């Protein structure tokens, strides 16, 4: 045996020990598990004997005919290609299998469950190494996690001592398996690739850069680039965590370009769990769930989807109102929820006007996911709903959007009311959670008054360490725009206005009038020319050899 093979085998044994001694899984060697198989059994990716036994254990009151029908359905999934087959299986796994069968001439309808998500110990957790499966060719997976006889996780291991064989080689091997034994991946929740120094998880549709580390066992984040392998495996494969991930943190993002299977990252998983706990407390308390700060680019929109999904089991028949401050953000977020509507088990609705928002909320007794901009809450003279099981999710929650104060315009005498006050008056017993990609300022009193304290913080530093976002480097530049004194004075006035918290509508209109003149100055030919010349000089003289690639100009 080569030294590399010896080290890889030693790593495999270390993982088997971790799963059996620390995590409480059963273990079988593949040859031992398959010792009584007939030849046809090697063409089954599932462990049929255990699957049949667990169907009886999990559904003790159902007729044998119902269990036979469920077994037939789950063992003969032929919905289309590998991804479509997998999508059908995940629906069976998460929600059960609807069966229609006949007993004594009477037609019956039942749901047969493959997993007991509420009672962890009623399930069968088995780790198997070197399981043989034959399809287009014969393959042996390094490690398989069987849940109630179903191979939900496939792991590919590589020796950490081999310079040319690392986690990337494991990824290529996984893709090869998907070609050679595609039926194994009908039943796959996610895959793992590991070389001991780096362990990552991803789905059957994920590119290599979408495979992610799992850096926490308990929601306390590890602030370093790589963590020990035991953090990854104990974090994901504690029995409670694994069942929770399978049920609530895997979904399909469906659009015209194809279906992408999404597995939550560790920061999304733990943050959403914290948010759900805070929601339970807020619904019966002061309604302040908190602020969910996850930096730009770290999957905040999908975190909102996972949160909305899990809300439906945490709060009785909740109505979810998602608020943004701009139409383009409303459309983007609404689109994300629509692409995940099967996972959410309901179709989101977008309020088209104030009147439409009123129709969607007034008289609604339960459920629903409603998207609206905050401006649609203006001009109501009575609450739209007084129910307590309404959860308001505000995207990009920051001080500019949410104020409770009434302000009087000294020039016109007109009273303006803060947006938060308008929303609270419309939904007086709702609970509020704020999602933001930027930190809430220390002096920002309004955001905390509306939402409460931070639920979870996943900042740029952690995101860059996790390679969830690329690092951003700032280099100070001073450009002479050749502006006159009048333009500079106008700019100073605008900054002073922006410093005032909760600017009212009159101030905003005045700002727009002032800015229209300012735009003439900033858009003057000589100003634009000075900007263009500076950009050209910068890249031609200082960056031509130093930094190759693309450049983006953001205005």
C-alpha positions as CSV (number, residue, x, y, z in Angstrom):
1,X,0.0,0.0,0.0
2,X,1.4,3.4,-0.9
3,X,2.0,6.0,1.8
4,X,-0.8,8.3,0.3
5,X,-3.3,5.4,0.3
6,X,-2.3,4.6,3.9
7,X,-2.9,8.2,5.0
8,X,-6.2,8.3,3.1
9,X,-7.3,5.1,4.8
10,X,-6.3,6.5,8.1
11,X,-8.4,9.6,7.5
12,X,-11.3,7.4,6.6
13,X,-10.9,5.4,9.8
14,X,-10.7,8.7,11.8
15,X,-14.0,9.8,10.3
16,X,-15.7,6.4,10.9
17,X,-14.6,6.8,14.6
18,X,-16.0,10.3,14.8
19,X,-19.3,9.3,13.3
20,X,-19.7,6.2,15.6
21,X,-18.3,7.5,18.8
22,X,-19.1,11.2,18.7
23,X,-22.2,11.4,16.6
24,X,-23.9,8.0,17.4
25,X,-24.2,6.6,13.9
26,X,-24.2,2.9,13.2
27,X,-21.4,1.7,10.9
28,X,-20.9,-1.1,8.4
29,X,-18.2,-1.9,5.9
30,X,-19.6,-2.0,2.4
31,X,-18.5,-5.6,1.8
32,X,-20.1,-6.6,5.1
33,X,-23.3,-4.7,4.4
34,X,-23.6,-6.2,0.9
35,X,-22.4,-9.8,1.8
36,X,-25.9,-11.3,1.4
37,X,-26.8,-9.3,-1.7
38,X,-27.8,-11.0,-4.9
39,X,-26.3,-9.6,-8.1
40,X,-29.4,-7.4,-8.8
41,X,-28.9,-5.6,-5.4
42,X,-25.7,-4.0,-6.7
43,X,-27.9,-2.1,-9.1
44,X,-29.8,-0.5,-6.2
45,X,-28.3,2.7,-4.7
46,X,-30.5,2.4,-1.6
47,X,-30.2,-0.2,1.2
48,X,-33.5,-2.0,0.5
49,X,-33.7,-4.1,3.6
50,X,-33.2,-1.1,5.9
51,X,-35.6,1.0,3.8
52,X,-38.4,-1.5,4.1
53,X,-37.9,-1.9,7.8
54,X,-37.9,1.8,8.4
55,X,-41.0,2.4,6.3
56,X,-42.8,0.1,8.8
57,X,-41.2,1.8,11.9
58,X,-42.1,5.3,10.7
59,X,-45.6,4.5,9.5
60,X,-46.9,1.9,12.0
61,X,-50.6,2.5,11.5
62,X,-50.6,2.3,7.7
63,X,-51.7,-0.8,5.7
64,X,-48.9,-2.9,4.1
65,X,-50.3,-2.0,0.7
66,X,-49.7,1.7,1.4
67,X,-46.1,0.9,2.3
68,X,-45.6,-1.2,-0.8
69,X,-46.9,1.6,-3.0
70,X,-44.5,4.1,-1.2
71,X,-41.6,1.7,-1.7
72,X,-42.5,1.4,-5.4
73,X,-42.6,5.2,-5.8
74,X,-39.3,5.9,-4.1
75,X,-37.4,3.1,-5.7
76,X,-38.6,3.9,-9.2
77,X,-38.2,7.6,-9.6
78,X,-38.2,8.4,-13.3
79,X,-39.1,12.1,-13.4
80,X,-36.6,13.0,-16.1
81,X,-32.9,13.9,-15.8
82,X,-30.8,13.5,-12.7
83,X,-31.7,16.9,-11.3
84,X,-35.5,16.4,-11.9
85,X,-35.3,12.9,-10.3
86,X,-33.5,14.4,-7.3
87,X,-36.1,17.2,-7.0
88,X,-38.9,14.7,-6.8
89,X,-37.0,12.6,-4.2
90,X,-36.3,15.7,-2.1
91,X,-40.1,16.4,-2.1
92,X,-40.7,12.9,-0.9
93,X,-38.0,13.2,1.7
94,X,-39.2,16.6,3.1
95,X,-43.0,16.1,2.8
96,X,-43.7,12.4,2.5
97,X,-45.1,10.3,-0.3
98,X,-48.8,10.6,-1.2
99,X,-50.2,7.2,-2.0
100,X,-53.5,5.9,-3.4
101,X,-54.3,2.3,-2.8
102,X,-57.2,-0.1,-2.6
103,X,-58.1,-2.3,0.3
104,X,-61.2,-4.5,0.1
105,X,-62.5,-2.6,-2.8
106,X,-62.2,0.7,-1.0
107,X,-59.8,3.4,-2.3
108,X,-57.7,5.0,0.4
109,X,-55.4,8.1,0.4
110,X,-52.4,8.4,2.8
111,X,-49.0,10.0,3.2
112,X,-46.1,7.7,3.9
113,X,-43.1,9.4,5.6
114,X,-39.5,8.6,4.9
115,X,-38.1,10.5,7.9
116,X,-39.4,11.4,11.3
117,X,-38.1,15.0,11.5
118,X,-39.6,15.6,15.0
119,X,-38.2,12.5,16.8
120,X,-34.6,12.2,15.9
121,X,-34.0,8.8,17.5
122,X,-36.8,7.1,15.5
123,X,-34.6,7.3,12.5
124,X,-31.8,5.0,11.3
125,X,-28.4,6.7,10.8
126,X,-25.8,4.5,9.1
127,X,-22.3,5.2,7.8
128,X,-21.0,2.8,5.2
129,X,-17.6,2.8,3.5
130,X,-16.7,1.2,0.2
131,X,-20.3,0.6,-0.9
132,X,-20.4,-0.9,-4.4
133,X,-22.9,0.3,-6.9
134,X,-23.1,-0.7,-10.6
135,X,-24.7,1.4,-13.3
136,X,-22.8,2.5,-16.4
137,X,-19.7,1.2,-14.6
138,X,-18.8,-0.2,-11.1
139,X,-18.0,2.4,-8.5
140,X,-17.2,2.4,-4.8
141,X,-17.9,5.5,-2.8
142,X,-15.5,6.3,0.0
143,X,-18.3,7.0,2.5
144,X,-22.1,7.1,2.3
145,X,-24.5,8.3,5.0
146,X,-27.7,6.3,4.8
147,X,-30.8,7.8,6.4
148,X,-33.5,5.1,6.9
149,X,-31.9,3.1,4.0
150,X,-31.5,6.1,1.6
151,X,-28.0,7.3,0.6
152,X,-28.5,11.0,1.3
153,X,-24.8,12.1,1.6
154,X,-21.9,10.9,-0.5
155,X,-18.4,11.7,0.6
156,X,-15.2,11.6,-1.5
157,X,-11.9,11.7,0.5
158,X,-8.4,12.5,-0.7
159,X,-5.1,12.2,1.0
160,X,-3.8,15.4,2.5
161,X,-0.2,14.4,1.8
162,X,-0.5,14.3,-2.0
163,X,0.2,17.7,-3.6
164,X,-1.5,16.8,-6.8
165,X,-4.6,15.2,-5.2
166,X,-6.6,17.6,-3.1
167,X,-10.3,18.6,-2.6
168,X,-10.4,19.7,-6.2
169,X,-9.6,16.2,-7.3
170,X,-12.4,15.0,-5.0
171,X,-14.8,17.4,-6.9
172,X,-13.7,16.0,-10.2
173,X,-14.3,12.5,-8.9
174,X,-17.8,13.5,-7.7
175,X,-18.7,14.8,-11.2
176,X,-17.4,11.5,-12.7
177,X,-19.7,9.6,-10.3
178,X,-22.6,11.7,-11.5
179,X,-21.9,10.5,-15.1
180,X,-21.2,6.9,-14.3
181,X,-23.7,6.2,-11.5
182,X,-26.3,8.9,-11.9
183,X,-29.1,7.0,-10.1
184,X,-27.1,7.2,-6.8
185,X,-27.6,11.0,-7.0
186,X,-31.3,10.6,-7.3
187,X,-31.2,10.1,-3.6
188,X,-28.5,12.6,-2.7
189,X,-29.2,15.5,-0.4
190,X,-25.6,16.9,-0.7
191,X,-22.1,15.8,-1.3
192,X,-18.9,16.3,0.7
193,X,-15.3,16.5,-0.6
194,X,-12.5,16.5,1.9
195,X,-8.8,16.1,2.1
196,X,-8.7,16.5,5.9
197,X,-7.2,20.0,5.7
198,X,-10.2,21.3,3.9
199,X,-13.8,19.9,3.9
200,X,-16.7,21.3,1.8
201,X,-20.3,20.5,1.1
202,X,-22.3,21.2,-2.1
203,X,-25.3,19.9,-4.1
204,X,-25.5,18.0,-7.4
205,X,-25.9,21.3,-9.3
206,X,-23.1,23.2,-7.5
207,X,-19.9,24.3,-9.2
208,X,-16.7,23.7,-7.3
209,X,-16.6,27.3,-6.0
210,X,-20.1,26.8,-4.6
211,X,-18.9,24.0,-2.3
212,X,-18.7,25.5,1.2
213,X,-17.0,24.9,4.5
214,X,-19.1,24.6,7.6
215,X,-17.3,26.5,10.4
216,X,-19.4,26.0,13.5
217,X,-20.8,23.3,15.7
218,X,-23.1,25.6,17.6
219,X,-23.5,29.0,15.9
220,X,-20.3,30.5,17.2
221,X,-18.4,31.3,14.1
222,X,-14.7,30.4,13.6
223,X,-12.9,33.5,12.4
224,X,-10.2,31.8,10.3
225,X,-9.8,30.7,6.8
226,X,-9.9,26.9,7.5
227,X,-11.2,25.0,10.5
228,X,-10.4,21.5,11.7
229,X,-12.3,18.7,10.0
230,X,-14.2,17.7,13.2
231,X,-15.9,21.2,13.2
232,X,-17.2,20.5,9.7
233,X,-18.5,17.0,10.4
234,X,-19.8,17.6,13.9
235,X,-21.4,20.9,12.7
236,X,-23.3,19.3,9.8
237,X,-23.8,15.7,10.9
238,X,-25.1,16.0,14.5
239,X,-28.3,14.1,14.0
240,X,-30.5,17.1,14.8
241,X,-28.5,19.3,12.5
242,X,-28.6,16.9,9.6
243,X,-32.4,16.4,9.8
244,X,-32.9,20.1,10.1
245,X,-30.7,20.8,7.1
246,X,-32.5,18.1,5.0
247,X,-36.0,19.5,6.0
248,X,-35.5,23.2,6.1
249,X,-32.3,24.3,4.5
250,X,-32.2,22.7,1.0
251,X,-34.3,24.1,-1.8
252,X,-34.5,24.4,-5.6
253,X,-34.1,27.8,-7.3
254,X,-36.2,27.4,-10.4
255,X,-36.0,29.6,-13.5
256,X,-35.7,29.5,-17.3
257,X,-32.0,28.6,-17.3
258,X,-32.6,25.5,-15.2
259,X,-33.1,24.4,-11.6
260,X,-30.3,25.0,-9.1
261,X,-30.3,23.0,-5.9
262,X,-29.4,25.3,-3.0
263,X,-27.8,24.2,0.3
264,X,-27.7,26.8,3.0
265,X,-24.3,27.9,4.2
266,X,-23.4,27.6,7.9
267,X,-23.9,31.3,8.6
268,X,-27.4,31.2,7.0
269,X,-28.4,28.1,8.9
270,X,-27.4,29.3,12.4
271,X,-28.6,32.9,11.8
272,X,-32.1,31.7,10.6
273,X,-32.3,29.4,13.6
274,X,-31.5,32.3,15.9
275,X,-34.1,34.5,14.1
276,X,-36.8,31.9,14.5
277,X,-36.2,31.7,18.3
278,X,-36.4,35.4,18.6
279,X,-39.6,35.4,16.5
280,X,-41.3,33.0,18.9
281,X,-40.4,35.4,21.7
282,X,-41.4,38.6,19.9
283,X,-44.8,37.3,18.7
284,X,-45.9,37.0,22.3
285,X,-43.8,40.0,23.5
286,X,-42.9,43.4,22.2
287,X,-42.9,42.5,18.4
288,X,-39.2,43.3,18.0
289,X,-37.5,40.3,16.5
290,X,-34.2,42.1,15.7
291,X,-31.7,43.0,13.0
292,X,-30.2,40.3,10.7
293,X,-26.9,41.8,9.5
294,X,-25.2,39.7,6.8
295,X,-22.8,41.5,4.5
296,X,-23.6,42.2,0.8
297,X,-23.1,39.1,-1.4
298,X,-23.4,36.5,1.4
299,X,-26.8,35.2,0.3
300,X,-29.1,37.5,2.3
301,X,-32.1,37.0,-0.1
302,X,-31.9,33.2,0.3
303,X,-31.6,33.6,4.1
304,X,-34.9,35.4,3.9
305,X,-36.4,32.5,1.9
306,X,-35.2,29.9,4.5
307,X,-36.5,32.1,7.3
308,X,-39.9,32.5,5.6
309,X,-40.1,28.7,5.1
310,X,-39.2,27.9,8.7
311,X,-41.7,30.6,10.0
312,X,-44.5,28.5,8.8
313,X,-43.8,25.8,11.4
314,X,-42.7,28.3,14.2
315,X,-45.8,30.5,14.1
316,X,-49.3,29.4,13.6
317,X,-50.5,30.2,10.0
318,X,-48.3,33.4,9.7
319,X,-48.9,36.1,7.1
320,X,-45.5,37.4,5.9
321,X,-45.2,40.9,4.7
322,X,-41.9,41.7,2.9
323,X,-41.1,45.4,2.7
324,X,-38.5,47.2,0.5
325,X,-37.9,50.9,-0.1
326,X,-37.7,50.8,-3.9
327,X,-39.6,49.1,-6.7
328,X,-36.4,47.5,-8.2
329,X,-35.5,45.9,-4.9
330,X,-39.1,44.7,-4.5
331,X,-39.0,43.1,-7.9
332,X,-35.6,41.4,-7.2
333,X,-36.6,40.0,-3.9
334,X,-40.0,38.9,-5.1
335,X,-38.3,37.1,-8.0
336,X,-36.1,35.2,-5.6
337,X,-39.2,34.1,-3.6
338,X,-41.1,33.1,-6.7
339,X,-38.2,30.9,-7.9
340,X,-38.4,29.1,-4.5
341,X,-42.2,28.9,-4.3
342,X,-42.3,25.1,-4.3
343,X,-40.1,25.1,-1.2
344,X,-42.2,27.8,0.4
345,X,-45.4,25.8,-0.4
346,X,-47.3,28.9,-1.4
347,X,-47.1,31.5,-4.2
348,X,-45.9,35.0,-3.1
349,X,-48.0,38.0,-4.2
350,X,-46.8,41.4,-5.1
351,X,-48.9,44.4,-4.1
352,X,-49.4,46.6,-7.1
353,X,-50.9,49.6,-5.4
354,X,-52.0,50.9,-2.0
355,X,-55.5,49.7,-2.7
356,X,-54.2,46.2,-3.7
357,X,-52.2,46.1,-0.5
358,X,-55.4,46.8,1.5
359,X,-57.2,44.0,-0.4
360,X,-54.4,41.6,0.4
361,X,-54.3,42.3,4.1
362,X,-57.8,43.3,5.2
363,X,-59.9,40.3,6.2
364,X,-57.0,37.8,5.6
365,X,-57.3,35.2,8.4
366,X,-54.0,33.3,7.8
367,X,-51.0,32.6,5.6
368,X,-49.7,34.4,2.6
369,X,-46.4,36.0,1.5
370,X,-47.0,39.6,0.4
371,X,-44.4,41.9,-1.1
372,X,-44.8,45.7,-1.0
373,X,-42.8,48.9,-0.9
374,X,-43.0,51.0,2.2
375,X,-44.6,53.9,0.3
376,X,-47.8,51.9,-0.1
377,X,-48.5,52.2,3.6
378,X,-49.2,55.9,3.4
379,X,-52.8,57.3,3.6
380,X,-54.5,54.7,5.7
381,X,-56.9,55.9,8.3
382,X,-57.4,52.6,10.1
383,X,-55.3,49.4,10.7
384,X,-55.2,47.0,7.8
385,X,-55.0,44.0,10.2
386,X,-54.8,43.6,14.0
387,X,-53.6,40.0,14.0
388,X,-50.6,39.1,16.0
389,X,-49.3,36.4,13.6
390,X,-48.1,38.9,11.0
391,X,-44.4,39.0,10.5
392,X,-42.9,42.0,8.7
393,X,-39.6,41.4,7.0
394,X,-37.9,44.6,6.0
395,X,-35.1,44.5,3.5
396,X,-32.2,47.0,3.8
397,X,-33.3,48.2,7.2
398,X,-31.5,51.4,8.0
399,X,-32.2,54.8,9.6
400,X,-33.2,56.5,6.4
401,X,-36.3,54.4,6.1
402,X,-37.7,54.0,9.6
403,X,-38.7,56.9,11.9
404,X,-41.5,57.1,14.5
405,X,-41.3,60.9,14.9
406,X,-43.8,63.5,13.7
407,X,-42.0,66.5,12.2
408,X,-43.3,69.9,11.5
409,X,-42.1,71.8,8.4
410,X,-41.3,75.3,9.8
411,X,-42.0,76.9,6.4
412,X,-45.4,75.3,5.6
413,X,-46.5,74.0,9.0
414,X,-47.2,70.6,7.4
415,X,-46.8,67.5,9.7
416,X,-44.9,64.5,8.3
417,X,-45.0,61.2,10.0
418,X,-42.1,58.7,10.1
419,X,-42.5,55.6,7.9
420,X,-42.2,53.1,10.8
421,X,-45.1,54.9,12.5
422,X,-47.2,54.5,9.4
423,X,-46.4,50.8,9.1
424,X,-47.0,50.1,12.8
425,X,-50.3,52.0,12.7
426,X,-51.4,49.8,9.7
427,X,-50.2,46.6,11.4
428,X,-50.3,47.4,15.2
429,X,-49.7,43.9,16.5
430,X,-47.2,42.6,13.9
431,X,-43.6,41.5,14.7
432,X,-40.7,43.1,12.8
433,X,-37.4,41.8,11.6
434,X,-34.9,43.8,9.7
435,X,-32.4,42.4,7.1
436,X,-29.4,44.5,6.2
437,X,-26.1,44.1,4.3
438,X,-24.5,47.1,6.1
439,X,-24.0,47.7,9.8
440,X,-26.5,49.8,11.8
441,X,-24.8,53.0,12.9
442,X,-24.3,53.5,16.7
443,X,-26.3,56.7,16.7
444,X,-29.2,55.1,14.7
445,X,-31.9,55.1,17.3
446,X,-34.8,54.5,14.9
447,X,-33.7,51.1,13.6
448,X,-33.3,49.6,17.1
449,X,-36.6,51.1,18.1
450,X,-38.4,49.3,15.3
451,X,-36.5,46.0,15.2
452,X,-34.6,45.5,18.4
453,X,-30.9,44.4,18.7
454,X,-28.8,42.3,16.3
455,X,-29.9,38.7,15.8
456,X,-26.7,37.7,14.0
457,X,-23.7,39.4,12.5
458,X,-21.8,38.0,9.5
459,X,-19.5,40.8,8.4
460,X,-17.3,41.5,5.5
461,X,-14.2,40.1,7.3
462,X,-15.8,36.8,8.0
463,X,-17.3,36.6,4.5
464,X,-14.0,37.2,2.8
465,X,-12.3,34.5,5.0
466,X,-15.0,32.1,3.9
467,X,-14.6,33.1,0.3
468,X,-18.3,34.0,0.1
469,X,-17.3,37.4,-1.1
470,X,-14.1,38.7,-2.7
471,X,-12.0,41.2,-0.7
472,X,-12.5,44.9,-1.5
473,X,-9.5,47.2,-1.4
474,X,-9.8,50.9,-1.1
475,X,-7.3,53.4,-2.5
476,X,-8.0,57.1,-1.7
477,X,-8.0,59.3,-4.8
478,X,-8.5,63.1,-5.1
479,X,-9.7,64.3,-8.5
480,X,-9.8,68.0,-9.4
481,X,-13.3,68.3,-11.0
482,X,-12.8,72.0,-11.6
483,X,-16.1,72.8,-9.8
484,X,-16.9,76.4,-9.0
485,X,-17.7,77.8,-5.5
486,X,-21.5,77.7,-6.1
487,X,-21.3,73.9,-6.8
488,X,-19.2,73.2,-3.7
489,X,-21.6,75.2,-1.6
490,X,-24.6,73.2,-2.9
491,X,-22.9,69.9,-2.2
492,X,-22.2,71.0,1.4
493,X,-25.9,71.8,1.8
494,X,-26.9,68.4,0.5
495,X,-24.6,66.7,3.0
496,X,-26.1,68.7,5.8
497,X,-29.6,67.6,4.8
498,X,-28.6,64.0,4.6
499,X,-27.2,64.2,8.1
500,X,-30.6,65.0,9.4
501,X,-32.3,61.8,10.5
502,X,-35.7,61.0,9.0
503,X,-35.8,63.7,6.4
504,X,-39.5,64.5,5.6
505,X,-41.2,64.6,2.2
506,X,-40.9,68.4,2.0
507,X,-37.2,68.3,2.6
508,X,-36.9,65.5,0.0
509,X,-38.7,67.6,-2.6
510,X,-36.5,70.6,-1.9
511,X,-33.5,68.4,-2.2
512,X,-34.7,67.2,-5.6
513,X,-35.1,70.8,-6.8
514,X,-31.6,71.7,-5.5
515,X,-30.1,68.6,-7.0
516,X,-31.5,69.3,-10.4
517,X,-29.3,72.4,-10.5
518,X,-26.4,70.5,-9.0
519,X,-26.7,67.8,-11.8
520,X,-26.3,70.6,-14.4
521,X,-23.0,71.5,-12.7
522,X,-21.7,68.0,-12.2
523,X,-22.8,66.9,-15.7
524,X,-21.0,69.9,-17.4
525,X,-18.7,68.9,-20.2
526,X,-15.6,70.1,-18.4
527,X,-16.5,68.2,-15.2
528,X,-17.0,64.9,-17.2
529,X,-13.9,65.5,-19.2
530,X,-11.8,65.9,-16.0
531,X,-13.2,62.6,-14.7
532,X,-12.5,60.7,-18.0
533,X,-9.0,62.1,-18.3
534,X,-8.2,61.0,-14.7
535,X,-9.5,57.5,-15.3
536,X,-7.5,57.1,-18.5
537,X,-4.3,58.5,-16.9
538,X,-4.8,56.1,-13.9
539,X,-5.1,52.9,-16.0
540,X,-2.7,53.7,-18.8
541,X,0.1,55.0,-16.6
542,X,-0.2,53.1,-13.3
543,X,-2.2,49.9,-13.9
544,X,-1.3,48.7,-17.3
545,X,1.3,46.2,-16.1
546,X,0.4,46.0,-12.4
547,X,-3.2,44.8,-12.6
548,X,-4.6,43.0,-15.6
549,X,-8.2,42.1,-16.1
550,X,-11.4,44.1,-16.2
551,X,-12.3,47.4,-14.6
552,X,-15.7,48.7,-13.6
553,X,-16.7,52.3,-13.3
554,X,-19.5,52.8,-10.7
555,X,-21.4,56.0,-10.5
